[in-house]
Amino acid sequence: MPQFAARMQGAQRSFIREILKVTADPSVISFAGGLPNPASFPVAEIAAAAQAVLAESGASALQYSPTEGYKPLREWIARRYRQKKGMDVDPADILITTGSQQALDLAAKVLVDEGDPVVLEKPGYLGAIQAFSLYRPGWRSVPLREDGPDLEALDEALAGAKLFYAVTSFQNPSGLTYSAARRTAVAELLRRHGCFFLEDDPYGELRFSGADLPPVYAQRPENSLLLGTFSKIAAPGFRLGWIVAQGEIMERLVIAKQAADLHTGSLDQMLVHRFLRDNDFEAHVARIRTLYGAQCRAMQASIARHFPKDVAVTRPEGGMFLWATLPGGLSSLELLKLAVAHKVAFVPGAAFFVDGSGENTLRLNYSNADAATIDEGIRRLARCLEACLAGRDAVETLLERGCQA
Amino acid sequence: MPQFAARMQGAQRSFIREILKVTADPSVISFAGGLPNPASFPVAEIAAAAQAVLAESGASALQYSPTEGYKPLREWIARRYRQKKGMDVDPADILITTGSQQALDLAAKVLVDEGDPVVLEKPGYLGAIQAFSLYRPGWRSVPLREDGPDLEALDEALAGAKLFYAVTSFQNPSGLTYSAARRTAVAELLRRHGCFFLEDDPYGELRFSGADLPPVYAQRPENSLLLGTFSKIAAPGFRLGWIVAQGEIMERLVIAKQAADLHTGSLDQMLVHRFLRDNDFEAHVARIRTLYGAQCRAMQASIARHFPKDVAVTRPEGGMFLWATLPGGLSSLELLKLAVAHKVAFVPGAAFFVDGSGENTLRLNYSNADAATIDEGIRRLARCLEACLAGRDAVETLLERGCQA
């Protein structure tokens, strides 16, 4: 058999997607996914939009369309940045992508040569690790603190780096958010080191506590790309994301996009635009924020009630994830085996680290379960945690009981 | 400014998409595009499918979905290969892609290292040249004859090659089709040289004369990938294509797909599946075949009537394109300038060659204009051709007249 490309050596399917297959069993309470709550999907509004778009513009909704994206949708996005963030974004600076996963792939394709130093948060977003890894960068990772990256470590990592990738609000996996001061400091460091900056903001609209902050991009558009998505504020099934970038960067992204899939679905773009135009989008997003805020608080309350005290958990102000750190020496992968036997699942944290660390961390998703289910799941998980803390005998006893259940 | 990735050096926007912008003027008759005729789009059927899918499965139509694609759609595709081509295709061998352009990108990503020899037809499909070029292969091209590639040249080119890329039926840009004998010979050469084979079949359903032939893939599934698309038999706005491949190749394609955009639009896949399920697809495709066959014959008749006799034109049995070769020394790029001034457009052939040749060739699309428009466009083009053949003075006279028009 002929050889595959070298970039495929060691490339693996997403660990998370593999876990999700295990959790297809409906008796398993899963905190493993990263799925928006389908209760928030505007199904009837999309059905109405579909009728209107197909009746009024059927031929163009089904035809090829420009690589850059559907113009009214690009205008809507630019206008929203102006109105909500006070940012000066031109519709020409918006490229519609096939979800923001594609934006990651395009950015890596346009910016990264093999061996280029790429700086990532620690923990960092798995989808970005996957997309970038196929371009074989040299990874550097910078610890995330409560209010953003460790600045000293970032300063060191940025020296000679090609690019810094960051999820600045309600990060996946940690739930952490860069403070205003940290945003300014990061922009300053980026300016000093002169590298590219890729800011990923899929959850920015999902703030349920604290004050809204503009992206770092607002302070440093040169050499920067800002990613957004409709996956969390409309629905992910459309695969609709976007990149904000200017000038030469945008020119090259368009070339790469054309080679990657010509353009993003015409009907999808027109449907979502019609949905945004014909409905009260602010009220829609407010409902999602309220829902996720309540579910986050429910999970925090259950954790406070059930978890052993030496498990540290982040306090997100938005988004979809909590991040837990176990006492040193405990393995979340071992915990997962026990947990799955007890019908509860999460994502072990190691997948979010490029330096082999993170064994004692885990990600919990709260967007896709109601409060009662969350409490039951956290209770089950707490029993597994206690057994892990108590040592091997307790684990084996619990494993046996789980297998009988 | 930091440096872009080396792969972007020399990468350009599609020449065709740039021509299409010039031809946005509705007074220009354009044979430049590669657009399916919107009269063939099943708009009402898609609207009905949208209502049914959203009413019955709204939450899953708008949610994330498996990387491999929507299972009932993969089953439909596999079944059709069995029924129409007698091919043994398992649904597990089908990966749904975001148009077949994405399939080209994924194939290149999985198979091609920088400098790998990649063999292409001459002329070859521009979208593949674009997708592959970003992976920086060493191109080799093999002349296409009436019934397929020159076998001696192919044998030579395949020595030590990584991959052969071919559009075996009603090729874009030439309209040419591999004969049954040539298919067998190509499969034999591939087996002998042991390289990967990427067979692109976007137009296979659009045969309006001659006998149907199974893809070369049917004779040689090992180390091979077969591409298909709904763009020409349903509508391109969905961005729905697929790859047929097996075993390790499929495993790696799924990994690359996950990194590229997670999965193709859930709603799009369910809509198209519902359309296929609830309607008479055979009748639908038969209508497209009849339409394009009539338009192809109209263009051939107009060419016979108006074109100078020393312009050679291919005789397609299906698909969307005719290919013309001008007498040596004439430049189709020069002809295009004159043509645009006379409100008719086509694609100069040089873009379809990776070796700098093809200056005297051009592609004519017949799928997207009615017979009267085709005749008027061919008449205009014939006048420009005559002026080119008559020499510089005639061209300048005609250019002046065009600019006054």
Interface residues (C-beta under 8 A of the other chain):
Chain A: M1 P2 Q3 F4 A5 A6 R7 M8 A11 Q12 R13 S14 R17 L35 P36 P38 F41 V43 A44 I46 A47 A50 Q51 L54 A55 G58 A59 S60 A61 L62 Q63 Y64 S65 T67 T98 G99 Q101 Q102 D105 K109 V110 L111 V112 D113 D116 G127 Q130 A131 S133 L134 Y135 K162 L163 G194 C195 F196 E222 N223 S231 A235 P236 G237 F238 R239 E248 R252 V254 I255 A256 Q258 A259 A260 D261 L262 H263 T264 G265 S266 L267 D268
Chain B: M1 P2 Q3 F4 A5 A6 R7 M8 A11 Q12 R13 S14 R17 L35 P36 P38 F41 V43 A44 I46 A47 A50 Q51 L54 A55 G58 A59 S60 A61 L62 Q63 Y64 S65 T67 T98 G99 Q101 Q102 D105 K109 V110 L111 V112 D113 D116 G127 Q130 A131 S133 L134 Y135 K162 L163 G194 C195 F196 E222 N223 S231 A235 P236 G237 F238 R239 E248 R252 V254 I255 A256 Q258 A259 A260 D261 L262 H263 T264 G265 S266 L267 D268
